């Protein structure tokens, strides 16, 4: 009898033989047992880049690699955030940017790859702490049918045992991607709310897909600190 744990893998192999997948980055045929549309070579290269960035000096606030030795990047020397630190896995450039855009564009199976990469960092840096996902804009689920942050969060919770608390909701506001730095901060004011009855832990870890200006994460952290959190760190797939 075939073990139940082998059935998903066998199903993927069978499907790939009938409709072979291509790597979203290099176009090469993906291995038959691959769980996501990313070839082994590209996955290894991305992990190597992540490991290299992990050993570089980073901004003490936003986590982006530094080009100087001031401890903080140019933006974080003057900006004020409600979160304490952010740790991005990758830089939002080149192949990582292509991968994130493919994911947001509908390649939902990439959530497994991102969750696997995040699980290692979450366990190492934030082991045992509660993860709180950044909530989607109202209407996003209705328009797109899914939320990329929640898709990854649910895998982290289900497969890797990460403790997740869906503590936040978001009210209407303009899309952040169409706004500049100052406009993003203004746009987020008052748009993040705590789910009624939520007990906020002392040191939660926020999760979002991409750090751009920090406005969204800061608004979420401010809401959590207003509710009783004393420290709020964050982890993201990438930083732009």
N, C-alpha and C positions, 0 to 999 in steps of 0.2 A: 504494500500500500504506500502511496506517495504521501510523505509528510505534508501537512497543511502549510507549513512554513515555506515549502518549496514551490507551491502552486503559483504564487505571484511571479516568481522568477521564470518558471516554465512558460507562463502565459506571455511574459515579455519576449522570451526567446521565440516563441511561436509567431507572435505578431511581427517581430522584426524580420523573420524569414520571409513573411508574406509582403510586408511593407517596410523595407529597410530604412532606418533613420539616418539622417545626416547630421554631423556635428554643427551646431549653430554658429560656431566660430570659424572653423577651417573648412567645413564642407565634406570632410572625410566620412566614410561610413562608420557608424557607431557600432561597438561590439554588441553581439546578439543579446547578451544578458544585461545590457546597460539599463539603469533605471531612469536615466534622463538623457536628453539629446546633446551630450557632450562626450567627445571621444576621450579615451584614456590619456592620450598625449597632452591634450589641452587642459584636462583636469590636473595633471601632474604639474604642468607649467604654472597654472594659476596658484596651486598650493605652494609652489616654490617661491612665487612672488609674495604671497602672503607671509611665508616664513621669513623672507628677507626683510619685509617691511616691519615685521614684529621685532626685529633686532635693531632697527634704526631708531635714532632719537626722535621722539614724538612730542607734539604740543601737549603740555600738561592738562589742557582743558578739552580741546576738540579731538585730540588723538591723531591729527594729520602729521605726516613726516615733516620734520623741520629742515629748513635750509640754512639755519643759523643755530647758535647755541644760547639763545635767550630764554629757553624754557617754554616760551609761548609763541605761537605764530603771530604774524602782524595783526590779524583781525582780533584775536583773543586778548591782545594786550590792551585794547580799548573797549571791547564789547563786554556786556554784562549779561550773564545767563543764570537761570534758576537751577539748571542741572550742575552737578559737580564735575563730572568728566564724561567724555564719550570715547568709546573704543571702536573705530571702524576696522573691519577686516581687510578691506582693500581700498585702493585709490580708485575713484570713479573716473577711469580713463581707459582708452584703447579697448582691449578685450573684455575687461570687466564692465565697461559701459555698454558694450554690445550685448553682453550676457544679461545685464539687468534690463535693458530695453526689450530684449527678446522675451524675458520673463513677464514684464509688465504688458507686453503685447499679446500674451496669450499662451506662451509655452509654460504651462502651469507645472509640468513635471520637474522643472528646474528648482522648484521649491525644495525637493529632496536634497539636491546638491547644496543649496544654501543652508538648509537646516543642518546637514552633516558638518559643514564648515563652522557654523555658529556653535554647534554643540560642544566642540572641543574647546573653543574660547570661553564659552559660558561656564563650563565645568572648571576650567583652570583659573579664570579671573573672578568669577562670581558664584562659585559653587555654593549651593544651598540657599541663595537669595531668590526672592520672588521676582519673576519677570512680568512686566506689564506692557502689553502691546499698545502702540500708538493707534488710536481709533481712526477709522476712515471718515471721509467727509459724508454728510447725509446724502443719500441717493446713489452712492457709488455702487453698492451691492445691486441695486435695482438696474443701474445702467450697464454695469460690466458683468454682473453675475458672480463676482468673487472679489476678495480683497487679498492682495499679495502679501501683506503683513500677517494677516490671520492664517493664510495657508501655511506659511513657514512656522508660525507660532504653534499651530495645532500639531505639526510633526514633532517639534521640540518637546511638546507636552506628552504626546502619545508614545513616541519611539525612544526618546532620550531621557524621559523622566523629569524634565524641567518643570518647576512649580510655576504655574501661570495664573495670574489674576487679571481678569478683564474688567478693570476698574474705571475706565474712562469712556466717555462719549463725547462726540464733537457736534457742535451746532453749525448752522450754515455760515458760509464765508466764501470769498473768492478762492479759486485754485491758487495754491502757493506758487506753482511753477510759472505763472504769468506775471509775478510781481518781483520787484527788486528787493534789496536787503531791507531797507527801511519799511517798505510797504508790507513785507511779510510779517514783520514784528507787529505792526499795527493791526493787520488782518487777523492775527491769532488772539488778540486780546479778548478775553471773555468767551471764547468759543469752546474751551475745554471744560467739561463738567465731570464731577465724580458721580458714579453710579450710586443712587440712593442706597443707604445701608451698608456701603463698603467700608470695611476696616482696613486702613492702609498700613502696610508694614513699615518699620522704621527705615529700612534701606532698600527699597525696590530698585530694580534695573529696568529701564525703559528699552523697548526694541522698536526700531524703525528701519525701513529699507535703505534710504540714502540720506546722509547728512549734507545739507546744502548751506543754509545760513544759520541753522540752529534754532530758528524761531519756533518751529513746531515742538521740538523736544523741550525747549525752555518753557513753553506754555504748559506742557504736560507736567513737567517737573514742578513748576510753580503751583499747579493745582494740587499735586500730591503733597508738597510741603505745607500748603495751607491746611491740608487735612490731618497732618501729624508726622509725615516723613521727615527725618532729620538729615538724610542724605539720599540723593538720587543720582545714580550713574546711568549710563546708556550704552548700548551696543548697536551697531548698524552694519549692514553688509558693506557699504562703501561710504566714502566721504568725497564730496566734489570740491 
